[in-house]
């Protein structure tokens, strides 16, 4: 008598993808909390604050990469370069400015070359925010405080808008982490701008 084989359901991988997205979301929250803690509770410029920034931003970079959010990857790389430069006081100013500027241009050129903006029009908003932040990093050398505060505040607002729209239209949950983070980081330079007016 022949035995009847039961048909196994096909594996879609949806459950695994959902779990991975959930894990990345909570790891992203950890990275965000580290950065907020560094700004709120650690003395500015201390090694402890710099290391906390370094670890927190590295976590967010990995989360952005694993979540396939290319604009967020570009933003986190730029921030990471700025954090890394803070460990080396002997780095010439022109070398720092050159690295930050060239990195920003290279990442934008890469996104354009792969046709990213044709597939994700919202990404243009995030990229403009990224460029404004890069200008803030370039100017953040002791002078031009008003321009730096404006760049950091406006850049954070644009990236927050990009993250919120990406979550709303594309349902990328990890974008909520970056939305909250940029709202939080945009408050201080915005208040500094208002106080200077």
Secondary structure by P-SEA (a helix, b strand, c coil): cbbbbbbcccccaaaaaaaaaaaaaaaaaaaaaaaaaaacccccccaaaaaaaaaaaaaaaaaaaaacaaaaaaaaaaaaaaaaaaacccccaaaaaaaaaaaaaaaaaaaaaacccccccaaaaaaaaaaaaaaaaaaccccaaaaaaaaaaaaaaaaaaaaaaaaacccccaaaaaaaaaaaaaaaaaaaaaaac
